[in-house]
Each structure stands twice: as C-alpha cells, then as structure tokens.
Amino acid sequence: MAAGNNNQTAGASLSDILSAIKNLVTGVGTLAQNYLNVQGIANSGPLTAATVVKPSPGRVALVSVTTAGSATGTIYDSATLANTTRPMYIIPEAAGVTEFKWPFNYGILVVPGTGMTVAVSYS
C-alpha cells in the first residue's frame, strides 16, 4: 500500500449534517401536527343542548351519539347559536360513531336532536 494522505476530502460538513437533521425533525413535527388536525385534537363533552364547540374555523373528525334521540341533530358551520344557515352534517338518531373529517370555515355549532347526547372530536 502506498504511503499518502488518508484524510477524507469529500463529503458533508458537520454543519450540513446538523441542518439535515434539523430539517428532518421539523418535517416530522409538521407531519404529526397535520395528522392531529385531521384526526381531531380536542373533544367536546357530552352535549345535550345546542353548543358552539369552536367559534373559529376548524374540522370535525368524529361524531359520537352516546344516547339515541327521537329526532336527528345537526352540525352547522357557525360561530354562534343564532346562525343555523349552513348545515354541514345531520346527526343520526341512533347511537354510534361516525368518522366525519370535514372542514368548517366559520365555527362548529352542534345541535343534538331531542333526547340525544353527542360528543364530537375536532381541531
């Protein structure tokens, strides 16, 4: 073997490697936040009366009817109890869970049907 300089002269610097790791961590963090936004970050407690669960834009992920009612309920795209002009989802009378994943532009207003108890997961 010939004698010579064995120092590596090509490749990434430590600064380049650390920047790549930082970008990877940032990307994973963004991916996780986007996943949670679609799956729902928050839950409303059991609702038996009309409730604005979020007074700003958001997304409903799951609708859970825990107690069946005698009439359907509705989820509106609204930030106030008074505005029911934008119905987005009719909540069925029967107990069960529905995956919904729908964006709302103004807010999330949940109006359970008569005798119904519901909960929603949203972000």
C-alpha positions in Angstrom: 0.0 0.0 0.0 1.4 3.4 -1.0 2.1 5.9 1.7 0.0 9.0 1.4 -2.6 11.3 2.9 -5.6 9.3 4.2 -7.7 12.3 5.1 -11.2 12.4 3.5 -11.6 15.4 1.2 -15.2 14.9 0.1 -18.5 14.6 1.9 -20.8 16.7 4.1 -19.6 19.0 6.8 -20.9 18.7 10.3 -22.9 21.9 9.7 -24.6 20.2 6.7 -25.4 17.1 8.7 -26.9 19.1 11.6 -29.0 21.1 9.1 -30.3 18.0 7.5 -31.3 16.5 10.9 -33.0 19.8 11.9 -35.0 19.7 8.6 -36.0 16.1 9.2 -37.2 16.8 12.8 -39.1 19.9 11.6 -40.8 17.9 8.8 -41.8 15.1 11.3 -43.2 17.7 13.7 -45.3 19.3 10.9 -46.5 15.9 9.7 -47.6 15.0 13.3 -49.5 18.3 13.7 -51.2 17.8 10.3 -52.3 14.3 11.3 -53.7 15.5 14.6 -55.6 18.4 12.9 -57.3 15.8 10.7 -57.9 13.3 13.4 -59.2 15.8 16.0 -57.1 17.4 18.8 -60.0 18.2 21.2 -63.2 16.6 22.3 -66.4 18.1 23.4 -68.0 16.7 26.5 -71.4 15.1 26.3 -73.7 17.6 24.7 -77.4 17.6 25.2 -78.1 21.2 24.1 -77.0 23.5 21.2 -73.3 24.3 21.8 -70.7 26.2 19.9 -67.7 23.9 20.4 -65.3 26.1 18.4 -66.0 29.7 17.5 -63.4 29.7 14.7 -62.6 27.7 11.6 -61.8 24.0 12.3 -62.5 20.5 11.4 -64.8 17.9 12.8 -63.2 14.4 12.9 -65.7 12.1 14.7 -69.3 12.4 15.8 -70.4 10.1 18.6 -74.0 9.6 19.5 -73.9 8.2 23.0 -77.6 8.4 23.8 -80.1 7.9 20.9 -82.7 10.6 20.4 -86.2 10.8 19.0 -85.1 13.3 16.3 -81.9 13.9 14.3 -79.4 16.6 15.2 -77.3 18.9 13.1 -73.8 20.3 13.0 -73.6 23.7 11.5 -70.8 25.8 10.1 -71.4 28.6 12.5 -69.7 30.5 15.3 -72.9 31.5 17.1 -76.0 29.8 18.3 -78.2 32.1 16.3 -76.8 31.3 12.8 -78.1 27.9 11.5 -78.0 28.8 7.8 -75.0 26.4 7.0 -75.9 22.8 7.9 -72.9 20.5 7.4 -74.0 17.2 8.9 -77.2 15.6 10.0 -76.6 13.6 13.2 -78.5 10.3 13.1 -80.9 9.4 15.8 -79.2 6.0 16.6 -76.3 5.6 18.9 -72.9 5.1 17.2 -69.8 6.7 16.0 -69.3 8.3 12.6 -66.0 9.4 11.1 -66.7 12.8 9.5 -63.4 14.7 8.9 -64.9 17.8 7.3 -63.6 21.4 7.4 -65.6 24.3 8.8 -65.0 27.9 7.7 -66.8 29.8 10.5 -67.0 27.7 13.6 -68.5 24.4 14.8 -72.1 24.5 16.2 -73.5 21.2 17.4 -77.3 20.9 17.9 -78.2 17.5 19.3 -81.7 16.1 18.4 -84.4 15.7 21.0 -83.3 13.4 23.8 -79.9 12.9 22.2 -76.4 13.1 23.8 -73.5 13.6 21.4 -69.8 14.2 21.6 -67.5 15.4 18.8 -63.8 15.2 18.2 -62.5 18.3 16.4 -59.5 20.5 15.8 
